[in-house]
Amino acid sequence: MAIAERAAQGEAANPTDADFGPWLRKASILIVDDEPGMRNFLKRTLQPRCARIDEARDVAQASGLIDENRYDIVILDNIMPGRNGVEWLEEQRAIGFFSDVILMTAYADLETAIQALRAGAADFILKPFRSNQILNALSRCLERRNLQRENYVLRHELKSTSEHLLLRDKLIGGSAGVEAIRKTIARVASLPTSVLICGPSGSGKEVAARSIHNLSDRSGKPFVPVNCAAIPTEMIEAELFGHVKGAFTGAMTGRDGLFLHADGGTLFLDEVGELPPQTQSKLLRALEDRRIRPVGSEREASVDLRFVFATNADLEKLVAEGKFRADLYYRINVMRIDMPPLKDRGDDVIELAELFLRRLAQQLGMPALELTEAARRSIRRYDWPGNVRELRNYIERSLILGTLPDIGGRDAGGASDETNLEVIEQRHILATLDRCGGNQSEAARQLGISRKTIERKLQSWGMG
């Protein structure tokens, strides 16, 4: 009697009411087995419960389907004519195949189990099996994969972003500029259009990007922020697009990139003007075709993403200088949002300062400080070159010190020309560098600007 027939005869009541987790309903699954009875059994079991089920009668047909589609899980028979499942899986991993695999086998020997794990199988199941066994195996794989994906995205976000969790999801203020941005975000959020957010460092570009994501139909999927300037040039392609085992020195295993981890959600590429030329070319291809090629892979993978870009650079100038691809610029500059600097937002600075004082005092466990009229005048007259990020850092330092220092000072209050403002900015940056012992990265974090901005300033002052 065929294994699939024995499985069907041994089947208890079909567990249609069983809850096998929320991920199964959204899953795309490929069945690879040379036995029609087993393929039919699995298809009947899974089709009512999954988003998509495809089947292949051999590994050659499976390879073609994987070239064209992306599957969450492949259910793979081990013993098939021509080539067994483990051998095929090893070959696919080497050329760029990242889906989880459940290996089906009729032989429960230790050697097969070891080979399956070395080849990259996530689980294996013994034939014959009941439908609830394969459903539980699928649920385990999907839950583990989604937890790994969420953990990876969170670790990346904590490592790469200089923003704190406080207020990153909400645009604060009632100024005309902020109200106009809110209206634009409300109009564009529901559309698949790529968005380019421009503005100085610390002006809230990531906050605007998160607002777009939260108001879109992708809000339940990942929002993955990537600071392109913070990733070393030699590693940026592997971080974005992933890599296969052995693609470069130290690549001991294959790994999905941030594009695949953000699949279904929003990918936010901050400081996009810092991307190297080769990565710009691959990004353009991903935008046009929604397909990427991991480093060292012979196979492309499809991605379903909403793209939001941000920059504090003049991209048109970079295009004219040959440092940024013109075709990429026109591709990402479909809908543009310009974030105003904090100095142009009127009393938004007071609203933000009050909010930071309340939230940070609670977060740090510090006694609250009163925003006196003198402190308000000082905050209003200062130009905040680091924008909202610098304001937040100023409030945090003030809470730690127990007082709100006069950040504007007399010079700031009487400054009316560009030279005086430059002197104030220079003095502030150099003082922060001095406090940080010359550590430019730490000074940039405290000031709410990028390290590259500090480097450019020092060079312009003849100190680089």
PAFI-426029 format. One line per field, with one value per residue (C-alpha): residue number from 1; chain; x, y, z. Coordinates in Angstrom, 3 decimals. Layout:
<atoms>
num	c(NUM,...)
cadena	c(A,...)
u	c(X,...)
v	c(Y,...)
w	c(Z,...)
</atoms>
This chain:
<atoms>
num	c(1,2,3,4,5,6,7,8,9,10,11,12,13,14,15,16,17,18,19,20,21,22,23,24,25,26,27,28,29,30,31,32,33,34,35,36,37,38,39,40,41,42,43,44,45,46,47,48,49,50,51,52,53,54,55,56,57,58,59,60,61,62,63,64,65,66,67,68,69,70,71,72,73,74,75,76,77,78,79,80,81,82,83,84,85,86,87,88,89,90,91,92,93,94,95,96,97,98,99,100,101,102,103,104,105,106,107,108,109,110,111,112,113,114,115,116,117,118,119,120,121,122,123,124,125,126,127,128,129,130,131,132,133,134,135,136,137,138,139,140,141,142,143,144,145,146,147,148,149,150,151,152,153,154,155,156,157,158,159,160,161,162,163,164,165,166,167,168,169,170,171,172,173,174,175,176,177,178,179,180,181,182,183,184,185,186,187,188,189,190,191,192,193,194,195,196,197,198,199,200,201,202,203,204,205,206,207,208,209,210,211,212,213,214,215,216,217,218,219,220,221,222,223,224,225,226,227,228,229,230,231,232,233,234,235,236,237,238,239,240,241,242,243,244,245,246,247,248,249,250,251,252,253,254,255,256,257,258,259,260,261,262,263,264,265,266,267,268,269,270,271,272,273,274,275,276,277,278,279,280,281,282,283,284,285,286,287,288,289,290,291,292,293,294,295,296,297,298,299,300,301,302,303,304,305,306,307,308,309,310,311,312,313,314,315,316,317,318,319,320,321,322,323,324,325,326,327,328,329,330,331,332,333,334,335,336,337,338,339,340,341,342,343,344,345,346,347,348,349,350,351,352,353,354,355,356,357,358,359,360,361,362,363,364,365,366,367,368,369,370,371,372,373,374,375,376,377,378,379,380,381,382,383,384,385,386,387,388,389,390,391,392,393,394,395,396,397,398,399,400,401,402,403,404,405,406,407,408,409,410,411,412,413,414,415,416,417,418,419,420,421,422,423,424,425,426,427,428,429,430,431,432,433,434,435,436,437,438,439,440,441,442,443,444,445,446,447,448,449,450,451,452,453,454,455,456,457,458,459,460,461,462,463,464)
cadena	c(A,A,A,A,A,A,A,A,A,A,A,A,A,A,A,A,A,A,A,A,A,A,A,A,A,A,A,A,A,A,A,A,A,A,A,A,A,A,A,A,A,A,A,A,A,A,A,A,A,A,A,A,A,A,A,A,A,A,A,A,A,A,A,A,A,A,A,A,A,A,A,A,A,A,A,A,A,A,A,A,A,A,A,A,A,A,A,A,A,A,A,A,A,A,A,A,A,A,A,A,A,A,A,A,A,A,A,A,A,A,A,A,A,A,A,A,A,A,A,A,A,A,A,A,A,A,A,A,A,A,A,A,A,A,A,A,A,A,A,A,A,A,A,A,A,A,A,A,A,A,A,A,A,A,A,A,A,A,A,A,A,A,A,A,A,A,A,A,A,A,A,A,A,A,A,A,A,A,A,A,A,A,A,A,A,A,A,A,A,A,A,A,A,A,A,A,A,A,A,A,A,A,A,A,A,A,A,A,A,A,A,A,A,A,A,A,A,A,A,A,A,A,A,A,A,A,A,A,A,A,A,A,A,A,A,A,A,A,A,A,A,A,A,A,A,A,A,A,A,A,A,A,A,A,A,A,A,A,A,A,A,A,A,A,A,A,A,A,A,A,A,A,A,A,A,A,A,A,A,A,A,A,A,A,A,A,A,A,A,A,A,A,A,A,A,A,A,A,A,A,A,A,A,A,A,A,A,A,A,A,A,A,A,A,A,A,A,A,A,A,A,A,A,A,A,A,A,A,A,A,A,A,A,A,A,A,A,A,A,A,A,A,A,A,A,A,A,A,A,A,A,A,A,A,A,A,A,A,A,A,A,A,A,A,A,A,A,A,A,A,A,A,A,A,A,A,A,A,A,A,A,A,A,A,A,A,A,A,A,A,A,A,A,A,A,A,A,A,A,A,A,A,A,A,A,A,A,A,A,A,A,A,A,A,A,A,A,A,A,A,A,A,A,A,A,A,A,A,A,A,A,A,A,A,A,A,A,A,A,A,A,A,A,A,A,A,A,A,A,A,A,A,A,A,A,A,A,A,A,A,A,A,A,A)
u	c(0.000,1.383,2.539,0.049,-2.825,-1.713,-1.553,-5.077,-6.438,-4.755,-6.092,-8.300,-11.017,-9.699,-8.663,-10.315,-10.987,-7.469,-5.517,-2.102,-1.042,-1.641,1.267,-0.067,-2.947,-0.460,2.091,3.266,4.336,5.933,5.467,8.199,7.456,7.507,4.495,1.157,-0.729,1.449,1.239,-2.562,-2.760,-0.628,-2.456,-5.865,-4.581,-2.879,-4.811,-7.765,-5.353,-2.595,-2.383,-0.666,0.238,2.381,3.613,6.529,6.980,10.804,13.667,14.079,10.532,11.017,14.121,12.138,9.366,11.858,13.489,10.145,8.544,9.425,8.124,8.013,8.479,9.347,8.095,10.677,10.730,14.175,14.036,13.204,14.417,17.575,18.622,17.620,16.240,19.287,21.665,19.353,18.937,22.718,23.029,20.221,21.650,24.928,23.326,20.942,17.921,16.737,13.321,12.826,12.644,10.798,12.309,10.024,11.669,10.584,13.888,14.523,18.279,20.710,22.835,19.871,18.973,22.544,22.744,19.408,20.513,23.869,22.101,19.963,16.672,14.634,12.741,12.038,9.016,8.706,6.369,3.596,2.247,-1.109,-2.227,-1.936,1.732,2.656,0.496,2.289,5.681,4.726,3.486,6.721,8.827,6.747,6.691,10.436,11.162,9.003,10.529,14.012,12.981,11.536,14.594,16.953,15.073,14.962,18.682,19.506,17.311,18.839,22.350,21.974,19.669,20.749,17.124,15.775,12.426,10.861,8.529,9.776,6.260,4.545,4.927,4.676,3.740,1.077,3.160,2.040,4.960,4.149,0.426,1.237,3.445,0.660,-1.742,0.775,1.462,-2.268,-2.643,0.373,0.324,-2.302,-0.525,2.346,4.344,7.953,8.547,11.669,11.942,14.458,15.664,18.547,19.751,17.481,14.481,12.251,12.663,12.371,9.327,7.655,8.619,7.096,3.927,3.650,4.082,1.625,-1.098,-0.595,-2.080,1.369,1.226,1.020,4.226,7.839,9.160,12.911,15.052,18.517,21.106,23.108,25.918,26.409,27.122,30.698,30.910,32.295,29.385,26.404,25.334,25.409,23.437,20.800,20.494,21.792,24.483,25.062,27.492,31.077,30.203,33.093,35.593,33.723,30.411,30.117,26.379,23.888,21.729,18.714,19.329,17.252,15.249,13.926,13.425,11.266,9.271,5.618,6.389,8.305,12.034,13.293,16.675,18.055,21.065,20.458,22.939,25.751,25.196,28.202,27.708,27.497,24.827,22.909,22.712,21.350,18.864,17.589,17.037,15.170,12.930,12.131,11.699,11.066,13.762,17.147,20.209,21.992,25.778,27.302,23.926,23.057,19.354,17.228,14.533,11.302,10.426,7.211,8.214,7.171,10.232,10.740,14.012,15.555,18.546,20.032,22.174,21.414,20.818,20.535,24.015,25.331,23.790,25.509,28.819,28.399,28.177,24.547,22.841,20.435,18.072,17.933,17.263,14.322,13.061,12.957,11.896,8.236,6.689,8.926,8.393,10.627,11.056,11.537,14.394,13.328,14.223,11.446,8.730,7.836,6.485,6.783,10.150,8.408,5.834,8.607,10.696,7.756,7.053,10.718,10.882,7.895,8.789,12.537,12.120,9.914,12.247,15.397,13.758,14.801,12.815,10.963,12.236,10.081,10.306,10.641,10.018,13.770,14.340,11.596,13.262,16.612,15.137,13.236,16.198,18.631,18.772,19.136,21.521,20.953,17.173,14.813,17.563,19.730,16.772,16.168,19.820,19.799,16.762,18.333,21.571,19.555,17.647,20.896,22.441,19.259,19.011,18.151,21.249,20.945,21.681,21.179,23.398,23.853,25.539,22.648,20.129,21.890,23.008,21.571,24.082,25.479,28.954,27.727,25.635,28.629,30.723,28.031,27.755,31.528,31.869,29.052,30.428,34.002,32.823,30.893,33.919,36.041,33.581,33.673,37.455,37.573,35.274,33.432,30.840,29.813,29.806,27.598,25.188,24.950,24.535,21.985,23.945,25.906,29.613,30.151,28.662,31.230,34.012,32.851,32.608,36.107,37.516,35.831,37.374,40.824,40.796,40.138)
v	c(0.000,3.442,5.627,8.367,5.844,4.518,8.116,8.782,5.543,6.270,9.806,10.736,13.332,16.138,18.886,21.718,23.574,23.207,26.414,25.986,29.595,32.840,32.377,29.268,31.164,33.536,30.894,30.020,26.363,24.153,20.343,18.293,14.567,12.081,10.183,11.667,10.190,12.000,15.291,14.999,14.155,17.161,19.471,18.464,18.978,22.315,24.128,25.157,26.448,28.213,31.203,29.306,25.691,24.646,21.152,19.632,16.008,16.188,18.484,19.821,21.144,22.418,24.374,26.119,27.079,28.428,30.535,32.249,32.336,32.774,30.153,30.286,26.525,23.669,20.171,17.918,14.149,12.661,9.554,10.436,9.168,10.815,12.826,12.613,15.565,16.170,16.386,18.784,20.917,21.224,22.359,24.917,26.398,26.985,29.051,31.123,29.429,30.704,29.114,26.672,23.005,20.119,16.850,13.799,10.417,6.848,5.957,7.195,6.590,8.977,9.461,10.808,13.192,14.519,14.946,16.785,19.235,19.854,20.520,23.162,21.370,23.038,19.868,16.365,14.129,10.364,8.694,7.728,10.717,12.259,15.643,17.202,16.123,17.996,20.960,21.135,20.867,23.736,25.849,25.306,26.307,29.386,30.566,30.046,31.806,34.809,35.107,34.997,37.627,39.924,39.486,40.209,43.371,44.564,43.879,45.706,48.642,48.968,48.719,51.007,53.818,56.767,57.521,56.506,54.772,57.925,59.719,57.976,57.059,60.439,63.851,66.475,70.110,72.352,74.578,75.131,73.100,70.055,70.261,70.300,67.214,65.394,66.065,64.835,61.666,60.967,61.194,59.088,56.426,54.219,54.268,51.979,55.036,55.391,58.441,60.598,62.522,65.373,67.546,68.228,65.637,65.278,66.928,63.855,62.024,58.598,59.744,60.759,57.425,55.493,57.546,56.572,52.906,53.040,54.594,52.142,48.690,47.282,48.511,44.951,43.978,44.954,48.498,48.148,51.309,51.207,53.936,53.573,55.767,53.538,50.281,49.730,49.979,46.462,44.987,47.012,44.689,41.631,43.497,44.666,41.725,38.797,36.296,32.604,30.438,31.094,34.291,36.061,35.455,34.808,33.856,30.528,30.268,31.834,34.646,36.664,40.378,43.282,43.334,39.841,40.516,43.520,41.513,42.546,45.705,48.957,49.376,52.791,53.680,56.691,58.635,57.043,59.482,57.603,54.370,53.312,53.227,49.421,49.253,52.059,49.862,46.902,49.146,50.468,46.898,46.055,49.097,48.342,44.558,43.903,41.234,41.017,38.809,37.887,38.202,35.074,33.745,32.516,32.996,36.089,36.373,38.335,40.914,42.736,46.059,49.665,51.896,55.123,57.021,59.882,62.162,65.331,65.749,67.634,64.671,66.875,68.210,64.658,63.666,66.626,65.590,62.002,60.640,59.522,57.792,60.084,57.212,56.145,59.723,60.087,56.652,57.472,61.118,60.374,61.911,64.251,65.467,68.246,68.280,71.814,72.504,72.976,76.696,77.213,75.454,78.255,77.108,73.433,73.583,74.426,71.654,69.183,70.390,69.966,66.499,65.458,66.801,64.666,61.479,61.514,62.297,59.218,57.118,58.119,58.095,61.717,64.514,66.681,70.184,73.255,74.937,78.488,81.557,82.210,78.651,79.092,82.271,80.486,77.528,79.759,81.929,79.050,77.795,74.056,72.955,69.343,69.883,67.637,65.161,67.900,69.230,65.796,65.425,68.898,67.971,64.658,66.388,69.007,66.352,64.652,67.988,69.085,72.433,73.854,75.798,78.859,77.142,80.275,82.691,86.318,85.640,83.553,86.155,88.921,86.885,88.259,87.307,84.071,84.605,84.790,81.654,79.787,80.866,79.601,76.303,75.851,76.595,74.172,71.303,71.772,71.941,68.707,67.048,68.185,66.690,63.423,63.282,63.740,60.769,61.943,59.149,59.924,63.674,63.103,61.056,63.791,66.546,64.599,64.818,62.289,61.658,62.588,66.017,66.552,65.456,67.932,70.746,70.073,70.038,73.357,74.815,73.472,70.930,67.756)
w	c(0.000,-0.888,1.981,1.088,1.161,4.555,5.820,4.602,6.127,9.444,9.452,12.352,12.009,9.843,12.294,10.405,13.646,15.003,15.377,13.808,14.302,12.410,10.011,8.268,6.644,4.992,3.980,0.483,0.279,-2.366,-2.268,-3.970,-4.266,-7.149,-5.770,-6.977,-4.022,-1.488,-3.412,-3.512,0.190,1.136,-1.253,0.131,3.672,3.121,0.415,2.652,5.294,3.319,1.015,-1.820,-2.579,-5.562,-6.354,-8.261,-9.331,-9.232,-8.258,-11.803,-11.806,-8.246,-9.297,-12.012,-9.597,-7.045,-9.769,-10.397,-6.943,-3.300,-0.859,2.911,3.208,0.864,1.822,0.210,-0.238,0.301,-1.930,-5.533,-8.905,-10.186,-7.142,-3.504,-1.588,0.627,-2.336,-4.150,-1.033,-0.584,-4.197,-3.844,-0.654,-2.489,-5.260,-3.158,-1.603,1.788,2.381,5.257,4.225,5.874,4.686,4.349,4.780,5.381,7.071,10.601,10.660,12.376,9.256,7.249,10.078,10.284,6.504,6.486,9.174,7.488,4.207,5.899,6.566,9.312,10.264,9.005,9.281,9.061,6.568,7.016,8.936,9.765,8.583,12.049,12.157,8.985,10.058,13.406,11.667,9.343,12.256,14.174,11.182,10.402,14.007,14.399,11.100,11.966,15.431,13.901,11.384,14.062,16.287,13.409,12.457,16.078,16.616,13.399,14.374,17.845,16.403,13.397,14.431,16.514,17.364,20.743,20.996,22.411,19.993,16.895,15.751,15.986,14.375,17.120,16.613,15.178,12.897,9.319,7.990,10.120,9.305,5.583,6.028,7.891,5.016,2.428,4.431,4.738,0.945,-0.002,2.752,1.111,-2.275,-3.364,-4.511,-3.368,-1.170,-0.831,2.453,2.474,5.315,7.683,10.174,13.174,11.526,11.870,8.560,10.189,12.159,8.881,7.295,10.206,9.918,6.235,7.168,10.093,7.920,5.051,4.471,5.352,8.950,10.282,8.466,9.290,9.129,8.588,8.864,7.290,7.802,4.597,5.955,9.008,7.128,5.872,2.076,1.713,3.691,2.516,-0.334,1.924,4.610,2.134,-0.251,1.800,0.856,0.316,2.225,1.116,-0.782,0.967,3.737,6.957,5.311,7.113,6.425,4.034,5.325,4.262,3.844,5.088,1.835,2.546,6.250,5.307,2.756,2.777,4.749,4.342,3.781,4.879,3.368,5.236,3.890,0.475,-1.058,0.716,-1.240,-3.340,-7.168,-7.455,-4.752,-6.476,-9.599,-7.633,-5.836,-9.169,-10.367,-7.163,-7.582,-11.213,-11.059,-7.343,-7.521,-5.795,-6.133,-2.864,-2.894,-4.419,-5.569,-9.041,-8.342,-7.890,-5.242,-5.545,-2.897,-2.038,-0.509,-0.023,-0.360,1.571,1.117,3.063,2.661,4.099,0.980,-2.231,-4.538,-7.624,-6.901,-6.396,-9.747,-11.449,-9.850,-11.040,-7.488,-7.695,-10.602,-12.442,-13.324,-9.673,-8.557,-10.928,-9.879,-6.157,-6.478,-7.248,-4.148,-2.170,1.391,2.737,6.506,7.893,10.324,13.935,13.844,11.234,13.247,15.664,19.022,18.062,19.838,23.143,22.693,21.968,24.921,27.314,25.986,26.244,29.794,30.861,29.022,29.650,33.344,33.610,31.472,33.381,36.802,37.323,38.990,36.489,35.673,35.213,31.833,33.094,30.971,30.831,29.588,26.977,25.674,25.535,23.650,21.215,20.259,19.687,16.098,16.870,14.095,15.232,15.141,17.168,17.997,19.491,21.492,22.934,23.908,25.496,27.602,28.657,29.713,31.592,33.527,34.475,35.583,37.339,35.547,32.131,31.000,28.763,25.470,23.373,25.272,24.418,21.091,19.889,20.926,19.014,16.003,12.810,10.174,8.828,10.267,13.873,13.407,12.010,15.007,17.396,15.518,15.462,19.170,20.019,17.918,19.177,22.795,22.357,20.739,23.668,26.173,24.215,24.193,20.425,19.747,16.632,16.679,20.260,19.588,16.535,18.656,21.300,18.723,16.703,13.464,11.424,11.879,8.236,8.970,11.740,9.383,6.731,9.282,10.627,7.090,6.301,9.464,8.512,11.326,9.323)
</atoms>
